[in-house]
């Protein structure tokens, strides 16, 4: 288990990292990548959308470009991260909560999106199953996960901090969670020579 897969340590880390997060994050998660994430959710303007692990609201910004802001519910475990998002979006409903125990009823969202959060979940399959549970039949679940760094030293350091599920592992989790029509895209910022993330989507039967 990576250091940040422990939820208490993750909250402490992000309490301080939130101060520079918005300057660091776009280096690895570009506007183009964010558009792909939200594209894969197949959103309609009136859809009710859940974002799991909203952080400071980077992906939230693209979601509210596609649907009415009041129809977005954004959840995060870290209040310091979420505080910045709250200041940016006055109509989004923000909820502090755990991805592996979502505080919502079954079948209440049209889509669920999580970008850059699964790598901190102690039990990723449980988190995906929770997203599936709260999404309506026919709705999409979309997750962005980091790929394992290719450089040996960078990889060893990164793996000590967080989880790096393979594309095949993500597909397996989606299928075990009962999702159909599973698709994925491996991509990264245009200025990186390697693909840094996998974006994966599936439909709830």
C-alpha positions in Angstrom: 0.0 0.0 0.0 1.3 3.4 -0.9 1.7 6.1 1.8 -1.2 8.1 0.6 -3.6 5.1 0.3 -3.9 5.5 4.1 -6.8 8.0 4.3 -5.5 9.8 7.4 -2.1 10.4 5.9 -3.7 11.5 2.6 -5.8 14.1 4.4 -2.7 15.5 6.1 -0.7 15.5 2.9 -3.4 17.4 0.9 -3.8 19.9 3.7 -0.4 21.2 2.7 -0.2 20.2 -0.9 -3.5 22.1 -1.6 -1.5 25.3 -1.3 0.4 24.6 -4.6 -1.9 21.9 -6.2 -3.4 24.2 -8.8 0.1 25.2 -10.1 1.4 21.6 -10.2 -1.6 19.6 -11.4 -2.0 21.1 -15.0 1.5 19.9 -15.8 0.3 16.3 -15.6 -3.4 16.7 -16.2 -4.0 19.0 -19.2 -7.2 20.8 -20.4 -7.2 18.3 -23.4 -7.1 15.3 -21.0 -9.9 16.8 -18.9 -12.1 17.2 -22.0 -11.6 13.5 -22.9 -12.6 12.5 -19.4 -15.9 14.4 -19.6 -16.5 13.5 -23.2 -16.4 9.8 -22.2 -19.3 10.4 -19.7 -21.7 11.3 -22.6 -23.4 14.0 -20.6 -26.6 15.7 -21.5 -27.3 19.3 -20.2 -30.0 18.2 -17.7 -28.0 15.2 -16.3 -27.3 14.9 -12.6 -23.6 14.2 -12.3 -21.4 13.0 -9.4 -17.7 13.8 -9.3 -15.8 11.6 -6.9 -12.5 13.2 -5.6 -13.1 16.7 -6.9 -10.0 18.2 -5.3 -9.8 22.0 -6.1 -12.3 21.7 -8.9 -10.2 21.2 -12.1 -12.4 18.5 -13.6 -15.5 20.2 -12.0 -14.8 23.2 -14.3 -15.2 21.0 -17.4 -18.3 19.2 -16.1 -20.1 22.5 -15.4 -19.4 23.5 -19.0 -21.5 20.6 -20.1 -24.4 20.4 -17.5 -26.2 22.9 -15.3 -24.0 23.7 -12.4 -26.8 23.0 -9.9 -26.9 19.5 -11.2 -23.3 18.7 -10.1 -22.5 17.0 -6.8 -18.8 17.0 -6.0 -17.3 14.9 -3.2 -13.9 14.9 -1.6 -12.2 13.6 1.6 -10.0 16.7 2.1 -11.6 19.9 3.2 -8.6 22.1 2.3 -8.8 20.9 -1.3 -12.5 21.2 -1.5 -12.5 24.7 0.0 -10.9 26.1 -3.2 -13.5 24.4 -5.4 -16.3 25.8 -3.2 -15.0 29.3 -3.8 -15.1 28.7 -7.6 -18.6 27.2 -8.0 -21.4 28.7 -6.1 -24.2 26.3 -7.3 -22.3 23.0 -7.2 -23.3 20.9 -4.1 -20.1 19.9 -2.3 -20.1 16.9 0.1 -17.2 15.7 2.2 -17.1 12.0 2.0 -15.3 8.7 1.2 -15.2 7.3 -2.3 -15.5 3.8 -0.9 -18.6 4.6 1.1 -20.6 7.1 -0.9 -23.3 8.9 1.1 -25.9 8.7 -1.6 -28.9 6.4 -2.5 -28.8 3.8 -5.2 -29.5 4.8 -8.8 -29.7 8.6 -8.3 -27.1 10.0 -10.7 -27.0 10.0 -14.5 -23.2 9.7 -14.6 -20.2 9.5 -12.2 -16.7 10.8 -12.9 -13.5 10.5 -10.9 -10.2 11.9 -12.2 -6.9 11.5 -10.3 -8.4 10.0 -7.2 -8.4 6.2 -7.6 -4.7 6.0 -6.9 -5.4 6.9 -3.3 -8.2 4.4 -2.7 -7.2 1.5 -0.4 -9.8 -0.7 -2.2 -10.3 0.6 -5.8 -12.8 -2.1 -6.7 -15.0 -1.0 -3.8 -14.8 2.6 -4.9 -15.8 1.6 -8.5 -18.7 -0.5 -7.2 -19.9 2.4 -5.1 -19.9 4.6 -8.2 -21.9 1.9 -10.1 -24.3 1.6 -7.2 -25.3 5.3 -7.3 -25.5 5.6 -11.1 -28.8 4.9 -12.9 -29.1 2.1 -15.4 -27.7 3.3 -18.7 -25.4 5.8 -17.0 -21.7 6.1 -17.5 -18.9 5.7 -14.9 -15.6 7.3 -15.9 -12.3 7.1 -14.1 -8.8 8.6 -14.9 -5.9 6.7 -13.3 -2.2 7.3 -13.5 0.0 4.8 -15.4 3.1 3.4 -13.8 6.2 5.7 -14.5 8.6 4.2 -17.0 11.8 5.5 -15.3 12.9 3.0 -12.7 13.8 5.5 -9.9 10.8 7.7 -10.4 8.6 4.5 -10.5 10.0 3.2 -7.2 9.4 6.5 -5.5 5.9 7.0 -6.9 4.9 3.4 -6.0 5.8 4.1 -2.4 3.3 6.9 -2.3 0.3 5.8 -4.4 -1.3 3.0 -6.4 -0.6 2.6 -10.2 -3.2 0.2 -11.6 -2.5 -1.1 -15.0 -4.9 -0.6 -17.8 -5.8 -4.3 -17.7 -6.4 -4.1 -13.9 -8.8 -1.1 -14.4 -10.7 -3.0 -17.1 -10.9 -6.0 -14.8 -12.3 -3.8 -12.0 -14.9 -2.3 -14.3 -16.1 -5.7 -15.4 -16.2 -7.1 -11.9 -18.3 -4.1 -10.9 -20.8 -5.1 -13.5 -20.1 -2.4 -16.1 -20.6 -3.1 -19.8 -19.2 -1.5 -23.0 -15.9 -0.8 -21.2 -13.6 1.5 -23.2 -10.3 3.2 -22.5 -7.9 5.8 -23.8 -4.2 6.0 -22.8 -2.9 9.5 -23.0 -0.9 12.3 -21.5 0.0 16.0 -22.0 1.2 16.7 -25.6 4.7 17.7 -24.4 5.3 14.3 -22.6 6.7 11.5 -24.8 5.0 8.8 -22.7 1.3 8.2 -21.9 0.8 9.2 -18.3 -2.8 8.1 -17.6 -5.6 5.8 -18.7 -9.1 7.1 -18.9 -11.7 4.3 -18.7 -15.5 4.3 -19.1 -18.2 1.8 -18.7 -22.0 1.7 -18.8 -24.3 0.4 -16.1 -26.7 -2.2 -17.5 
